[in-house]
Amino acid sequence: MSVIVQKFGGTSVASPEKIRRAAERAVAARRDGYDVVMVVSARGQKTDELVELASAITATPRPREMDMLLATGEQESVALMAMAVHELGEDAISLTGAQIGVLTDESHTRARIVSISTDRMKELLGQGHILIAAGFQGVDSRMNITTLGRGGSDTTATALAAVLDAELCEIYTDVEGVFTSDPRMVATARKVERISYDEMLELASLGAGVMHSRSIEFAKKYSVPLRVRPSFSDAAGSLIAAETAECSSMVTGVAAVRGEALIRVAGAADQPGVMSDLFTALSGARIPVDMVVQNVAREGAANISFTVAEGDLSAALKVVRAAAERLGADEVISRTGLSKVSVVGEGMKTHSGVASRLFAILAENGISVEVVTTSEIRISVLIAQDQCDRAANVIHDGFGLNLTSDSSTGDSGTQAAPASGSELTIEQVAEIVAGLESMESILVSDIGVDLSQSRLTLTGIPDRPGVAAQIFSALAEQEILVDLIVQNVPQQGLANVSCTIPRDLLEAARSVIPGLQESLGKMNNAPVQLTTSDDNICKLTISGIGLRSHTDVCRRVFESLATAGVNVSMVGTSEVKISITIDEAEADRAVNVLRTEFGLADNDEC
């Protein structure tokens, strides 16, 4: 029989009535002919209650003992759920993470899954049992109980679905499905019927609370279809699955992250090894880095900006200042009170004008942008935190996401997305996955090479709402599909913006520059210059899963390039891709060292 995995969160099992309702769903699936595995979280506020009990005993509990304590919440739930299934006339057995066979590493309170043994589960399913599995927990090689950290039950569910080759993994929750934005922040947000893995990964990493990004990483890596469904009704919810052409909306969702802190390293030498040194230090301190931005260097000096969670700022600054001193950088500057707001959509790959529309919406509402970074399916802007809610609302409705249809407003004109290397087949990805050391190892599936791009840079741009909208509207009017966009932190009221565009459209892009120079120069009473336009660049795209959740990925990228003497001119990051530009002459060398670093098979020369 086909396997179906059903996960029920804490609010879905908070009371005896809700436990019975969840049991009824599992029994119904069993009687429909499925082998059923339920994954259950601790009831309601049970985990919070256990944390409070621990804090009443000690302010510094040892992580191992916290795992022993917190794991009891799920053990209670699975036993009660098994009893409820028995009352409905079906056989069921409750299992802890250790009894399931979930083997993790030794990182208490934030363990990663190494492997899952399926022998016992398959035997019990063959005997007709509904399996009631404890989410959130496992056991390490020394038989210590471990917990998986935030989103652990979702991670357990998708991991079990992966190893059991389940037909579907259903995530039952207290919302109707995946929404175009957080309904608590954007009143006009609506439920989407289907969303791609990459879109959901981007949204999950940006604070969309329905699913944690680790569970989406599992789902994409092992091709597990996920359906997010309400526990309080029989509604179909939202399907998270592979991208399909007919479901590629220009913009699918808007998400926001509060509590962002910005760090800028100014005046670093424009030479190989700088980014490597910086991110090696951050990786060693296990500090997750988000929005990484490096714009084109001027006069031999580069400015590197990135964001971290405000709670990590103090530790990050200690590391970065030491690195900056070694590198001879001019200064390290930090800011708090910021938010990142992003638009996400697979359709950005083929629609021009998304960036210009985004910046126009922000300008119309007087919202200034500090930093910009993009990927193929995401544009992120860093803004003041007190403007976060308003920005999310006006962007959401400005792209028509409040409408019932999938249409969205934006500048007209489409064209094929630039080539970025061959896409791997499902079979090729599966082969790479099979060779990973553990189930949650980072998966770098491809190093994309794009030699069809050129770079355009404007400097001395007034730091005012509406400026970016003017620039990208002028490009969109020429139906120029902009790819990588980088805007670093403005200095002394002026900003620099770089973007990559198709080489065969570089002359068309240059044609709009005189008009922009005149209009923007009048705005600031200072000249705006076309600093450089370069058609000898190569854009490299490191694609994969877990690029942001594993803190050493950027370190490995920049360290391997530095060792090979390859200098990086532009950097932009997202949940599933790291995009960099380098000199075209260094493309072959860069690709070879990156493929070696991440264990990919040899490839033909660029």
N, C-alpha and C positions, 0 to 999 in steps of 0.2 A: 504493500500500500504506500501511497505518497505520504510524506511527512509534512505536517503543518506545525509551526511554532507559534504559540500565543503568549505574549508578554503582558503582564498586568502590573501597573505601577502602584505606588502606595495609596493614592486616593481611590484606586479601583478595587482595593481590598481592605478599605478602612473599617468596615463594619461587617457583621455576620450577613446582612442582606446583600451587600456588595460581593462578598465572597461567594455566596450561593449563585449570584448572577454570573459571576465569572466561571464558576463550575458548570453552569448550564451551557455556556458557550462552548466549553471544551467537550462536554458530553455530546452536544449537537454535532460538532465537527467529527467526533469519533463515530457517531451513528451515520454520518454522511460518507463514511468509508476511509477516513484519514487515520494515520498514526499521529497521535497528538502529544506534543511536548509543551507543557506550560512553564513559563519562567515568571516567578513571583517576587515582588519587592517586599520590604518590610511594611507593615501596615501604617498608613497615615503618618502621624508624627512620631512613630516609634524610634526612628534613628535619632531625631532631635532629643527625645527623652533620654536615650542612652548616653548621648554626648553630654547632656546636662548632669546625669548621674556621675559620669567620669570627672567632670569639672568640679563636682562637689567633693570629690576625694583628693584630686591633685590638679594643679595648674599645668603640669607637664607630664601627661601620661605617656608611657612608652608606646611607640607605634604598634609593636607586636600585640600588646595587651588591648589596644583600641580595636585592632582587627578581631581579636577573640570576642570582644564585647559586641561590636557592631554586627558581626555575623549572626548573632542570636536572633536579631530581628527577622531575618529571612527564614530562619529555621522555624520560628513560630508560625509564620505565614504559610509555609509549604505544608506543615502538618495539618493546619486547619483546612486548607484547600483540599487535601487528600480526603479528609473526613467528609467534606461537602460533596465530593464526587461519589464517594461510597454511598451516601444517602440517596443519590440519584440513580443508583443501580449499576454503576460501572466500576471496574477495578482501577485502582490508582495507587501509586507509590511515591512518597516524598523522598527527595534526595538533596543532600547538601552539595556544595561545590566540589568537595573532596570525593564524595560518593559518585558524582557524575563523572569525574575524571578530568576536572579542569586544573591543569598544571600551569602555574604562573612563575614569574621571576620572584626575587626576594624583596621587592620594594614594597614594604608594608604601607598600607593606606592608599597606595596608588599603583598597585601591581599591574603588569601587563601579561596577557595570556601567551604562554609558550606553545602549548598543545592541548588537545582534548582527546581522550580515549573514548571511542564510541562502542566498544565491545559490550559493556554492561547495558548501555542504553538500548542498543539494538536487540539484545536478548530480552529485555523487559518489554519493549514494544512488540516483539514477536509473540510474547505471552499474552498480549491483549491489554496491557496496562496503559493508562494515561500517566505519563511521567510528570511529576510536579517538581521542577528544579528550582533550587534557591539561586536567585540572581545575585550579582554584586560580589561573589566570593569564589575563591579557589584555594589551592594549597600549593606550597612551594616544594622543592625537591627534598627538603628536610621535614616535610609533613607539618609545617607551620601553616595555620590558617591565614590567608591573605584576603584583602578586599581590593576592588578594582578602582575605587575612587568615583568621582562624579560621573553619572550616567552609566554606572556599572551594570545595572540590570538590562538596559538596552544592549550594552556590549555583550553580555552573556547570551541574550536571546539571538542576536545576529551571528555570534560565533557558533552556537549550537546549530542554527539553521545552516551555516556553512558546512560544518563537518558532517551533518546528516543529509546534506544535499536536499534540503527541504524545498517543497514547491513554493512556499510562501512563509514569510514571517510577519505576523500581525502584531502591531504595537497598540495596545488598548490604553487610552489615556482619558483625561477629563476635558479634552477639547475635541472639536469636530474633525480635525485633520491638520494639514499644513496650510498656513495662510500666507497671503501676499506680504504681510507684515504682522508685527505683534498687535493683536486687537486691543490690548490694553493701552497701547501707545497711539495706534492709528484706528480710529473708529470705523473707517470705511474699508478696512481690510476684509478680504473675502477668501474663502477656501479655494484651493486649487485642486483639480482632479488628478493631475499627474505632474511630477517634477523629476528632473534627471538627478542622478547621483551627484554630479559635479555641482549643480545648482544648490542642492541640499547641503553638500559639504560646505560650500561658501556661506550659505545662510546660517548653518549650525555654528560655524566658527565665528560668526558675527553676532552671536547672542540670541538667535532664534531658539526659543526654549523647548520646542517640541521634542527634538532629538539631540543627543550629544554627538559631536563629530566622530568620536571613536567608533560608534556603532555604524555610522554611514561609511566609514573607511572599510570596515569589515564587509558591509553589504556590497560595495563596489568591487572590492578586491576579489570576492568570491561569487559575484554575480547573484546575490540573493535579493529577490524582489521584496520590498518592505511595503506594508500597508498600515498607515497610521489611522486608527479608527476610534470613534468615541465609545467609551465603556457604558454610556447611559442610553444608547439607542442602537438600532440596527443599520445606521447610515454607513455607506461604503467608505467614507473617509478619503484619504489621499494616497495614491500609489507613488512610491519612490522606486524608480527603475532606470534602465539605460535610456539614453537620449534617443528620441525618434524625430524624424524630420518634421512630421506634422504637429509635434508638440513644442516646437522651438519658438516661444514667444520672444519678442525683442527684449522685454524686461519682465521677469517672472516675479521678483520680490524686492523689497527694500528692508534692510536691517540696520540696526544701530548698536554700537557698543559704547557704553559710558565708562568713565574712570580711566581714560587713556592718558598716559604720560609720554611726552615727546622728548627725545634726546637727540641733540645735533652735535656732531663732531665737525668743527669748522677748520679749514685750512690744512687738511691732511694731504700728504704728498700724493700726487697722481701717479702711482706706480704699483706694480704687482706686489701683493703681500699685505697691503694696508687692510683691506676687508677681511683677509684671512686672520690676521692678528686680532682684530677687533672681535670677530665672531667666534674665534677659538676661545677667547677669554669669557665671552658670554655663555657659550656652550658649557665650558668647564664649571661655571657657576649655576648651571641648569636654569637659566633665566629665559623663558619663552619670549621670543621677539616677534613682533607682528609686522607692521607696515614698513618695510625696508625700502628706502629711497636713496638713490645716488644719481645726481644729475651730471651732465657733462662738465668736466673740469675746466677752470679758467686760470690762465697764467700758471699752470703747473700745480694748482691746488684744487682739491675736491672737498665738497661738503657731503657728509653722510648723515642721514636722518633715519630714525626708526622709533617705533612706539613699543612701550611695554605697559603692562597693567600698573596702575598707580601704586599698588601694594608691593611691586617689585622695584620701584624706582630707586630707593635708597641703595639696595644691593647692586643694582645695575650701574648706578653712578660711580660707586666705588671701583667696580671692574673697569668701566669705560675710561675714567680719569687716569687710571694706571696705564691702560693701553694707549691713550692719547699722549701721555708723557713719553712713552717709548717711541711713538711714531712721530713725535715732534709737531703735533697738531697745535693750532693756535689756541683753541679754547673748546670747552665742553659746555653746552647750554642745555637746560632742561625746562620744561613747562608742564604744568598740570591743568586740570579743569578742561579737558578736551574730550571730544567724542568722535568716533569714526562712523560715518553714515555711508552705506554702500547700496548700489543697485546691481542686481544679478540677473543674468538671462543668457541662455544659449544663443538666442537670436542676435546678440551683439556681434557674433562672428561674421555675420553677413549683412548687417544693417549699418549704414553710415549715419552719422548725426546723433547718435545716442549721447555722446559726450557733450556736444553743443547744446542739446536739449537740457541735460542735467545742469550745466552751468548757467543756462538761461533761467531755469526755474529758481536756482539759488540766488541769482542776481536780482530777479524780480521781487524777491522777498528780503533783500538786503543782507544776505548771509555770506560772510567772507570765508574763503577757503585757505587753510594754512598749507596743506600738503595734499598732493594727488598721486595716486598710483593705480595702475590698471592691470588686468589680465584679459584674456580673450573673452571672458564672460562676466567680468566684474569691473566696476569703477568705484573706487573708494576715495572719500574726501575726509580730511580732518578739520573739524570745526569746533567752535566754542561749545562747551557742554550745555550752557543755558539755551542754546539754539537747537539742541538735538531733536526734541519732540516736534518742533515746528518744521524743521528741515525734513524729517521723515514723512510728515503728513503732506507737505506740499509736493515733495518728490513723488510720493505714492500716487496722489491724485493727478499730478502733472503728467505722469506716464499712462494715465487711464487705468490703473490697476483697481480703481474703485468700481469700474464698469463690469457688467456680468460677462461680456464677451472677452476673448483673449486679445482683442485689438488694443493697441496702445499708441499714444501720440508720440510724435518725434519727427525729425526731418525725413523727407522722402528720399528714396534712392537706395538701392541695394547692389551689392556686387560680391563676387566670390571672396572669401577670406583668404589672406595670403598663405602660401604654403609654409608649413612649419615642421616639415619632416613627416615621414610616413606614419599613419596610425596603425598601432598594433592590433592584431585580431584577438578575439577572446581566447583562442587556443594559445597564442603566443604569451598573453598575459598570464594564463593559467600555468604555463611552463615556468615562467619567472617566479610566480607565487610558490610553486612546488619546491623551489630551491631556497626559499627563505629559511633562516635559522629558527624563527618562531612565527606564530600566527600574526603577531602585531608588529613584526619588523617593518621598517620603512620599505615601501615598494616604489622604486624609481623604474617606471615602465618604458620611458623613452627619453632620448635627448634629441629634441627637434632642432633642425638647422634651417634657417630662413635667410637665403641670400638675395631675396627679392625686395628687401627693405632699404630705405634711406632714412636719414635723421635730419630733423629740422629743429633749430633752437632759437628762441627769442629771449633776449635779456633786457633788463631795465624796464620791465613791465610794471605799471602801477598796481600796487596791491589793493585793489578795490573790487567790490562785487560788480560783475558784468564784463570784466576784462577777458576772462577765460571764455565766456560765452561768445564774445566778439570773434576771438581767434578761431574757435572750433566751428562756429556758424559759417565763417568765411570759407573754411576748408570743406564743410559739408555741402555748401552751395555748389562746389566743384565736384561733388559726389566722390570725395576722397575719403576712403575708409582708413581712419586713424587706428593704429594698433596700440603700441605701448606709449603711455603718457606718464611723464614724471614732472612734478612741480615740487621743488624743495622749499624749505622754510624761507619766507620773504626776509630780506635784510634791508634795514633803513627804508622801509616803505616800498621796496622794489622786489620783484620776483623774477625768476627764470623758469621758462617752460620748454621742455623738449618733448618731441613725439617722433614715432616712427611711422612712415607712410610708404606705400609701394613706390619703388624706384621709377617706374614708368609714369608716375604722377608727380614727381618732384618738381618738374618745371611748372605744372599747373599750380602746385602749392606755392612756389616762389612768386607766381604772378599776383597772389593776394597780399604779399608782404608789404609792398609800398603803401597800399591803402591802410593796412593795419598800423604801420609805422606812423603814418600821419595822424590817424584818429587817436591812437593811444598816446602818442607824443603830446598832442594838444591837451589830453586829459591830465597829464602830469607835468606839463611844461618842461619836458626833458626828452631827449631822443630815445627811441626804442630801436634796437639794433637787431638785424639778422646776424647773429654771431657766427654760426656755422650751419652749413648744410652738407651732409656727407653721404655719398652714395657708395662708399666702400666699407660698409658695416656688415656684420653678421649678427643676427639675433638668434641666441640660443635659448631654448625653452626646456627646462628640466621638469618633466611631468611625472606625477606619481600620486601616491596616497600616503598620508602621514607626514607630509613635508613640513607642516607647521607644528604638529603635535610632538614631533621629535626635535629636540632643541639643537641637535648637532648637524642638521642638514645643511644650513647655510655655511657652517664652518667647513664641512667637507667640500662643498662646491668651491668656495673661495680659496681654501688651502691647496686643493689640487691644481687650480688655475695658477695660483701664485708660484707653486713649485715648478710649473711649466713655463713661467715667465709671461703669462698672458694677462694683460691689463684689461680691466672692466671699465666701461665708460658710463653705462646706465644700468640701473637695477630697479626691478619692480617685482613684488611678491604677492602671492595669493595662497589660498588653502591647498590648491592642487598643482600650482606651477610657480617656478621661479624663472623670471625672464631677465636676460642680461644682453647687453650689446658689447661687441668687441670689434677689433679691426678684422676685416675680411681675410686678410693674409694669415691670421692666426686661427682660422676656423677649424682646419683639420686637426691641428695640435690640440686645441681646446676640446673638441669632441672626443678625441682618443683618450685624453686623460680623464674626462668625466665618465666615459663608458667603462673605463678600467676601474675607476673609483667605486662605481655603483654596480659592478659585476654584470654589465650588459655585454652581449655577444659583439664581436667585431663587426664593424659596418664598413660599407664602401666609403671612399673619400668623398668629401663634400663636392 
